[in-house]
Amino acid sequence: MFKASFGSYGSTRTRIGLTKFFRLIAAAVFITVASAGGAAANPKYAGFVIDAKTGKTLYASNADSLRYPASLTKMMTLYLVFEALDSGRISKKTRIKVSKNAAAEQPSKLGLKAGQSISVQQAIYALVTKSANDASTAVAEHLGGSESGFAKKMTAKARALGMKRTTFKNAHGLPNSGQKTTARDMARLGLALREHFPHHYHYFSTRSFKYGKSRFGNHNRLLGTVSGVDGIKTGYTRASGFNLVSSVRKDGRSIVAVVMGGKSGASRNKHMKSLISRYLKKASRKGGGNLIANAPSATRIALPKTGPVPKFRDVTEVRVAMAYAKPQKSSSFPIPLDRPVVGKDALIDSLNKQRAVVAPVPRPRDSEVATAQGSAVQTSAVDRVTTSSTGMPSGWVVQIGATPTRQAAEQLLAEAKAKTGGMISNAQPFTIVTHRDGEQLHRARFAGFDGKSHAWKACKALKKKGYGCWATQQ
C-alpha cells in the first residue's frame, strides 16, 4: 500500500525530495541519540551557574546530584581559616606545626617534613595554588585538634551556609566515600567566600606562590586567560573527575559557575569557558548580592523588615580583634566561643531585652581616631545613663557589632568611622549594654541618620569596609 501511495505522486523530483526529508530526519535522530549517549557516557558530570547579584539559577544540570568534591574541599578549609583570622584565634604569621600524619599525605603537596612549621599565610597560598594536601591537613589539625574534628566543623559550617547535601570527612579532598557534595552546594560556598571575606578573597586570584626554592603555579588556568575570572578553585581525583568553581565579575555582572566530573582538565576548562560566555551576559547588572547569610548558631528570632542586612557572622567570624575580647583564663582563644558577639543575633538580643543601659560615646578626636587600631577610645568623659528610656537616640540607627567590653565597642566604632567616613562622618556613635545569660555585651551603634534611606546607604558603605551592619528604627 505504501508503494502504491508513493507511486501515485509519480514524479522523480518528488521522490528525491522525500529521500532528502527522510535523510534529515535520520540525521536529527542520530544527533539526539549521540547527545544522549554523550551524557550517559559521563555520569560524573554536573554543572551549575548562578547570578551572584540576584541568586537566579542561570544553568543547572545534575546540580543536586551527589558528587565527590576532590580539592574543592579546600574552599571550606580556607573558609574556616578566614574565620579564625577574623576572630583573632590566629594571625597570618601564626606558625602551624606539621605532624607525621600531615607530612605523609599523598600529592599534590609541598613536601613538608614532620616537625617543621609553616605560617598561616604560606598555608593559604599553598592551598590556593598548589592545592597542597600536606598543608591542608596541618591546618586542620591546628584548628580542629585533629583532622576528623576539623571535618566535623566543616560539615557543621556547610549546614549553616545552606549546603544541605554536603558532608566532609577530611580537609583536603583525597578519596573518601563519605565525602560528598553537589554543584549547587559548591556554588553556595563560592558565593559565601566572596561575600563573607572580601578582605581575604584576593588570595584566590594568586597566579603563583614561592615556597623555599620552588615556585608553584595556580592550577586554575582560567586566571589571566578568561576576562573577568578572579578565582576560585580546581579539583581532581579519579573518582571525581575534573572539577572547577569559577567566580566571574565583568561589565557590572557577576556569576559563580561550577563544573564537576570533567573527563580532562582541558575539556573541563573548555566547558567552563562556554558556560561563562553563554550565561554571564544573561546575568543582571542589578541586585546587591548578599545571598548567603551566615546564621548564628543560636536560635533565630523573626524580626520585622526594618532595614538591610548586608551579612551576619557567627562567633568565629567576628571582626573584633584580640584587643576587643574579655581575657579568658581557661582558653587560649581571645573570644568566648559559646556565644555570638556580633551581627544579627546580638541585635536581636538587644531589641528583646527590656533592661538596658545606654552609654553615649563622645565623638572621637582626630588623634583618637588615628590611634584607634592600637588603643581604645578614651572613655573618662562618658556619661553613663542608667535606664534605657533616658537619652536613647531616636530615629534610624545602625549596629555594627557587639563586644564584651564598652571600651572595645567604642574602639570598634572609632575604627569604623575612621575607615568609612562619608555616610557616617556626622553620625553619632553610642553603645547599649545588655545582659545575656548572666553575661554583659556592649552593642556598637551609630545614630543621627536622616531617615531610612540614609541609614541603608550608611550600612552599604560600612559593608564595603568589611563591617557587618543592621539598620533599624528606634
Buried (B, 14 or more C-beta within 10 A) or exposed (E): EEEEEEEEEEEEEEEEEEEEEEEEEEEEEEEEEEEEEEEEEBEBBBBBBBBBBBBBBBBBBBBBBEBBBBBBBBBBBBBBBBBBBBBBBBEEEBBBEBBEBBBEBEEBBBEBEBEEBBBBBBBBBBBBBBBBBBBBBBBBBBBBEEBEEBBBBBBEBBEBBBBEBBBBBBBBBBBBEEBBBBBBBBBBBBBBBBBBBBEBBEBBBBEEBEBEEEEBEBBBBBBEEBEBBBBBBBBBBEBBBBBBBBBBBBEEBBBBBBBBBBBEBEBBBEBBBEBBEEBBEEBBEEBEBBBBBBBBBBEEEEBEEBBBBBBBBBBBBBBBBEBBBBEEEEEEBBBBBEBBBBBBBBBBBBBEBEEBBBBBBBBBEEEBBEBBEEEBBBBEEBEEBEEBEEBBBEBBBBBBBBBBBBBBBBBBBBBBBBBBEEBBEEBBBBBBBBEBEEEEBBBBBBBBBEEBEBBBBBBBBBBEBBBBBBBBBE
